Amino acid sequence: MSLTYRSSGVDIEAAGRAKGRIQALVRRTHGDSVVSRPGLFGGAVRLEDGQDPSHLTGALGFVSDTTQEPPSRLVERCLAGLPPGSLPVAFLDYVASAGLEPGSVERLVEGFADRLAGLRIPLIGGETAEMPGVLRAGTREVVGALFGIRPAGAGRAAAAAGAGRPCLVFSMDGVGTKTKLGVLARSTGGLALDIIHHSLNDILCLGAAGLGFLFYVGCHRREEELLAGFRDAATQACARLGLSVLAMQTTEKPGTYLPGEIDVCAAVAGAVGEKRLLQGGEVRAGDVLVGLASDGLHTNGYSLARRALLERAGLRLDGRVAELGVTLAEALLRPHRNYAPAVLPLLGGEPSAVHAVAHITGGGLADNLARVLPEGLRAVVRLSSWEVPPLFRLIQRCGEVPEQDPAGKGMYETFNMGIGLVLAVESGKAEEVIRGLSAGGERAVPLGEVGARPRGDAPVLLER
């Protein structure tokens, strides 16, 4: 019997439907300061006079596993955690469960939205995650992240010349069930790089450079070896990248987590001038799609990979796999790649040759490219443009996973398949952009192009 992502315990379509309904709820909290459209990889808020991005602050809150607290309590807890005098500018939430319960999540978000609308704080983003094998059935992990600006005195918020008024861009996510493999291998430092790089790539899709992080680790019982590995790696990586660690919370929840398990999530804030904010509106027919190579699975598809490789094929994490050239643990735990250092320098042109950026995460190429395409346009991706790395073929073979299965979610609907980021580039500038990416250490290839979308066709065509 073939495996799919759905048969491995993750229902992407249910999550997508829930997100669509949630977007309608969160829009009630959006005032004039919110300048991003729904459905992007992050949300953006325009700063006002006297608000300086360098004065960023933030606080985390979480729901106890022993009480049923109303969502408003979590918002109040985050507000209390901000430094005195700070002005709250955006709230995000993270909700994880063993199996997605859309109605429950929507009621929770509705509670957040009701309280935040009264406070005039936008609910700017969040994530719902399915964590089979990590969380106990019938429980959920709920984390809130609130960003604010400390008083910066009078004057106008500074921005790069010609970039427009400064905006803060936010995103919140987790690393999924990759945590299970980190625990099994007793190696959690890479999970810190995963969430940092994943988050920076998300806000990169809106043109933003990172400023600071709020980190959260939930666990069944504290195991200092695992927690210290994550904490040290996160602190060191942020210092190396010039990012602030605004908060790092570790919480023990034996009633929520299965024995030995952990979950990791983080919220990131970055900055970009409003005139340089990327939302896909500049994409045109004729734009060239440029793909950047991934470093393995990144942070998606691990429930299916684990079922195929460990449970079905019986492979060992510490066993060397000839076709991979490394142990299975090394291949699966390779950290998510950070594309920001190579891509950000390409976004400052007037005008920029890069019209859109798509981070290829859950849902694969089709779902994520669709997020940055204007109505009436279609992305055509030629699958022969790059060689799929051996790790993906190993998963496909061991799990008998179909290449494409829109209903059950096959390989191309689950994994990045070797392409971690896609740029939509002005026609005639693709070779120049590829040279710039290569100079920045990236492996980039032309994947296809953007064209007119025939009536009734899907927004993305994966063409053989």
N, C-alpha and C positions, 0 to 999 in steps of 0.2 A: 504494500500500500504506500502511495506517495505521500510525503509530508508537504504541508503548506504552513504559512504563518498563522492562519486561522486555526488549523488543527493543532498547532503548538501552543495554543492558549491566548493568542492576541488577535483581537478583532479590530483591524484598522478602520473598516467602514463604519462600525458603530461609534468609534472615537470621532471620526470625521463628522458624522451626523450630529453628535453631541456638541462638537465645537461650533457647528453652524448655528445651532440654537443658542449656545452660550454667547456668541457674538452679538445676537440681538439683545441679550440681557445687559452686556457690558456697555453697549452704546448709550444706555441711559445715564451712565456716569461721565460721559465725554462732553466737555465744554469746548470753548474756542481754542484752548491751549493744545488740544490733541490734533496733530497735523498729519497723522498717518492713516491710511485706509485699512479696513479690516482684511485679515487673511494673509498678511505679510509675515516675515520671520521675526518681527519685533514690533513694538509700538513706540511712537515718537511724541514728545511733548515740547512745545515751544516755551523757552524761558522768557520771563518778563524782566523789566528794568530792575537792577539791583540783585539779580539772581546769576550767580557765577558757577559754571560747571565744576570748577576746581574746589568749590565748597560743598561737594556732594557728601551726603551722609546716608545712613540706612539702618534698618532694624528688622529682625526676624521674629515671627511668632509661630507657634504650633499648637495643635489641639491635643490634649491629653488623651491617652488610650483608656483612661478609667472614668472619664465623664463625657457626657453628651453636651458640649458647649455650643451656643448659637454662634453663627459666623461673626456677628457684631463683636463678640468677645475677643475674637482673634484680631480684628481690626484695632480694637482699643489697646490690646497688648502691644501691637506694633507701634502705635502712636506713642505709647508710654516709653518705648525703647529709643525714640529719637532724642538726640541732644536737645536740651532746653533752647527754645527760640527758633528751632528749625521749622521751615515751612514744608509740609508734605506735598510732594508733586506727583507721585504715582504709586499704585499698589499692584502687586502681582500675586497669583496663587499657584500652588502645586498640589494636585490631588492624585494620589496613587492608591490602587487597590489590586487585589489578586485577579479580579475580573471586573471589567467596566460595568457600572450601573448608571447609565445615562441620566435617568430620572433623579437619582440621588445627587449626582454631581450638579445637575442643573439647579436643584433646590438650594444646594450649598452656595453656588455662584450667585443665585438670586438674592440670598441673604447678604453676601458681600456687597452686591450692587446696591441694595436698599440702603445699607449703612453708608457706603462711600458716596452715593449720590447726595445724601444729606450733608456730608462733610465737604462736598465739592472736590473730591479726590478721584481722579480717573482710575478705573480698573483697566490697566493698559495691556495686560497680557497674562499668560499662565499656561499651564500644561496639565493634561490628564494622562496618567500613565497606567498601563496594565503591568503588574509585577507578579505573574504566576510563579510560585515556588519561593517567593521572598516574603510576602505578606500573608497573614492568616486569612482564610475565607471569611467574608462578612465584615472585615475591618477595613479601615482606610487610613492613610497618612495624609494629613492636611497641614500645609505650611504656607504662611503668608510672608510676603516681603514688601516692605514700605521704604521707598527712597524719599529723601528730602534734601533741602538746600539750607545750609547754615547761613545766618545773616552775613552779608558781604559788604554792607555799607551802601551808600548811594551811588548812583551812576548806572550806566548801561552795561548789560552783559557783553563781554568781549567776544568777538568772533574773528575768524580769518578774513582778510580783506576780500570783499566780493562774495563771501559765502552766505550772507544773510544772517538773521538773528540766530543765536545758538539754540540748538535743540538737544534734549537728552533722549537717547534711544534705549529701550529696555527689553529684556527677554528673560524668561525663566524656564528651566528644563532640568531633566535628570539624565542619567546615563543608562537607564533601563536595567535589564537583567544581566548586563555585563558585570554588575556587582557580584553575582553568584560565582562567576569565574575568578574574580579577584580574590574572593574569600577562599575558594578552593585552592588557589595557587599561593595563598598567603601573601598577596602582592596588591596593595591598594594605592601606591603612589601614582601608578598610571591612570587610575580613575580620576585623580585630581586634574591631571593634564587633559583627560577626556572632557570633563565638564567645563574647564576653562576654555579650551580650544573650540569645543562645540559652541559655547555661548558667544565667543568672539566672532566666530563665523556667522552666527545668526544676525548679530547687529551689523556686521560687515555688509550684509545684504541690503541694508538701508544706508550704507555709506559711512557708518560710524566707527570711530576708534574707541577702544575700551578705556574706562576710567576706574571702575571699582566693582567688587564682588561681595555678595552675601552668600555664605556657604552653610549648608545644612547636611548633617549626617544623622540618620535614624538607625537604631540597631536593637537587636533582641537583648543582648548583654554587652557591656563595654569590654572589648578586647583591646588593650592598649597598643599591642603590636600593630593591629590593623588600623586603629584610629590615628596613631602617631604617624604611620606611613602616609596616610592621606593628608593629615594636617601639615606635616613638614613639606611634602611635595607641593601642596597648594601655596603655602607661604613663600617657598623658594621661587616657584614659577611666577607668582605675581610680582615679586621683587625684581626678577629678571626682565619682565615685560613692562615694568613701570606702572603696575596696577595697585590700587589700594585694596586691602582686605578690611572691609567695613564691619563684618561680623562673621564669626564661625561658631556655629551651634552644634553640639552633639547631644543627642537625647536617647536615653534607654527606654524602650517600649516593649517589654516582653509580651504584653497582651496584643500587640499589633504585628510584630515580626515573628517569623518562624525561627527556631533555634539556630544560632550561628549566622543569621542573615543581616545584611545592612542595606540601606538605600542612600543614595547621594543625589542632592539637587543643589542648584545655585541660581541666583538672580544676578544679572549683570547690568550695568549702566555704562553707556558710552556717549560720545558727543559728536555732532556734525552740524554744520551750518545749514539753515533751512533751504537755501538755494541748491545745496548739494545733496539733499535727502533723496535717496533712490526709492522709487515706488513702482517702477515698471512703466510709467507713463511715457518715457522717451523711447521705448522699444518700437522699432519700425520694421516693416516688411523689407527683407534683404539683409537684416542684421545677421551676423555670423555667430553661431554658438561655439564657444571655446570651452573645452572641458579641462579641468585640472585633476590630475591623478590623486586617488585616495591612498591612505596608508592602511589598507585592510578594511574591516567592517565598520570602523569608526565607532559609533554608539548605537547601531540599529540592527535588529534581526537576531539578537542573541538567543532568544527563546527557541527559534527555529534552528539556529546553528548548534545549540547544545543538544537538542533532540536528535539531530542528524548525526553529529560527530561522536558525542559521548554515549548517548543512550542506544542509538540504533547501530552505529558502527563499532562501538566499544573501544574507541581510541582513548589513550591516556593523555592527560595534559602535559605530563613530563616526558612523553615519548616523542622522539624526533621523527618528523614526517618527511620522507625523501623528496617528494615533489615540492615541498615548501622550503626545504633547506634549513629549517629551525624546528624547535619543539612546537607542539600544538598550542601550548600556553603562550609562547612568544608570539605566534601568529595571531591568536585571538585577542591578546591583551595589548597589542600594539596601539599606542595612544592615537586619538583623533588628531588629524593634522590641522595646524593653525595656518590659514591662508592669508590672514590679515597683513603680515609684513610684506608680502609680495604684491598684494592687490591694492592696498590703500594708496600707494604712490601713483597708481594709474587712474585714480578717481578725482584728482584735483585739477584736471584740464578745464579749459573754458572754451567750448564745452568739452565734457569728457567723452572719450570714444566708447567708454563702457556705459551702456544704457540700463543694464539690470544685472543683478547677481542672485543666483539661486543656490542655496545650500542643499545638497542632496542627502537627505536624512530619511526618516521613516516615510514609506510610500514611494521611494525610488525616484528615478528621473521624471516620470510622467507627472506624479502628484506635485512635486516641488517646482518643476518648471512652470506648471500651470499657474502657480501663485504669483508670478511676476509678468504674466502676459496680459496685455489689454484685450478687451473684447474685439472679436473679429480677426485675431491673429492666431497662428498655429506654429508651434515649434516642431520641426522635423529633425529627428535624431537618427543618424545612420549608425547602426550597431556594429558595423564593420570598421568604424573609425578608430577603434582602440582594441587592444587585446585584453580580455577579461583575465584578471590575475588568478593563479592556481587555487587560492583558498576558496574562492566562490565556486569553482568547478568541483572541488572536493566536497563541499557542502551539498551541492546539487546531486552529485553521484551517490553519496552515502545516504541521503534522505530521499532519493528519487523525486526531487523537487522539480515541478514543471518550470520551464523558463518563464512562461507568462501564464498567469491564471488570475484574471481580474476578480473573480469571485472569492477563491480561497487564498489568494495572494501568493504567487510564485516568486521566482528569483528576482525578476525585474520590478515587481511591485513591493518587494521587501528590502532589498539591499541596494547599495550604491553601485555595485558591480564594477568597481574600479575608478569611478568618477565621483569625486567628493564635492566639487563646486563647478558651476557653469556660469559663464559670463555671456551676455548678449552684447556684441560689439558692433559698432558702426561698420557698414560695408566698406571695404578698402583699408581698414585700420587693423584687421585681424592679425596680419603678420607682425606688425609693429607691437601689438599687445602681447603676442606669444613670445616675441624676443624679450620684452620687458619681464614677463613672467619667468622665463628661463633664467634671466639674469638674477632674479630673486630666488632661484633654487627650486622652481616648480616645473613639473613635467606637464606641458599643455599641448592639446591637439584640437584642431577644428572638428567639431562633431556633426555639424549640420547647419541649418539656417532657419530664420523666421520668415513665414510667408502668410498670405491670406488664408483664412480658415474657411473651408467649404461649409456651407450650411449643413448642420446636423452632425458634423465631424467633431471628434474629441480635440481639445486644445493642444495635445501633444501626440505625435505619431512616432513610434519606435519602428524604424524601417530597416529591414534586412537587406 
